Amino acid sequence: MTKFAQVLLKHAAVVLVAAAVAGCTAAPIGVGIDDPIEQQNRDTHATNRALDKALVRPASNGYGSVVPSPVRTGVSNFASNLNMPGQVLNNLLQFRIENAGHNTFRFLMNTMLGFGGLLDVATEAGLENRRTDFGETLHVWGAPEGAYLELPLIGPSTERHAAGRVVDILMNPLNFGVEGPLRSAGTGASVAARFGDRYRYSDLVDSVLYESEDSYAQARLLYLQNRRFKLSGGAQPDYIDPYEAVYGNE
């Protein structure tokens, strides 16, 4: 195990223990920037930026140019629908029962009437996607935000959000309860959807990564502002993480 992986696992354990003893009192929304390992984060950011320039951006541009928009939308819808059971579990863990019911009905409607989620008929019926994740669950439980982290391939995060990403993978029943072609199709759709996001928001991502005087500081600021805004009850953030657009979750 690499030194970075050991550090990340240690941080994740600290966050999870903090959540366990914090009860159900939501943590205060963070202010300022806590970045004690900035140089390491900057090195990781440089690697992620190089990866985006060499692989992710060309691949996403090719995907967006070749695949018609309706097909890209259908793939994104399908991938998003597969993540819905995990979001419902997080709604329940957050004691947000109304949101759990809302997302459950959304999942059932899109699965049964939207051809497995290819069509987003639920949004048209007024059941918008109320996105959440285990990082938000930890926030609701009172876990502190922790230090800022730039993760390899994934990009901007915090100690709390990084721990949440791991749990989201483990807790989604579709990651382990589905085998065969459907599981392969789901994995492929998730990767393709992230390329689609990178293509859709290419102007924004390119401006942050390649037109900013300090792309690391700009990406860090945008991530923290939007993440904190979401956790405070605001609307879904407009910021699209250039690395999560390929490797992240809905």
QUIVEN-V459062 format. One line per field, one symbol per residue. ss: DSSP state (H for helix, E for strand, - for the rest). phi: phi as a letter, one per 20 degrees, with the letter a starting at -180 (. if undefined). Layout:
ss=???
phi=???
This chain:
ss=--HHHHHHHHHHHHHHHHHHH----------------HHHHHHHHHHHHHHHHHHHHHHHHHHHHH--HHHHHHHHHHHHHH-HHHHHHHHHH---HHHHHHHHHHHHHHHHH-------HHHH---------HHHHHHHH------EEEE---EEEEHHHHHHHHHHHHH-HHH-----HHHHHHHHHHHHHHHHHHHH-HHHHHHHHH----HHHHHHHHHHHHHHHHH------------HHHH---
phi=.fffffffffffffffffffeemdegffffcmcdcfdgfffffffffffffffecffffffffffeefgfffffffffffffefgfffgfgffemdfffffgfffffffffeddlmofdeffffendffefbbffffffffofffmffcdegmengacgffffffffgffeffffceccmgfffffffffffffffffffdffffffffcdffcfffffffffffffffffeoffffefdffeffddedf
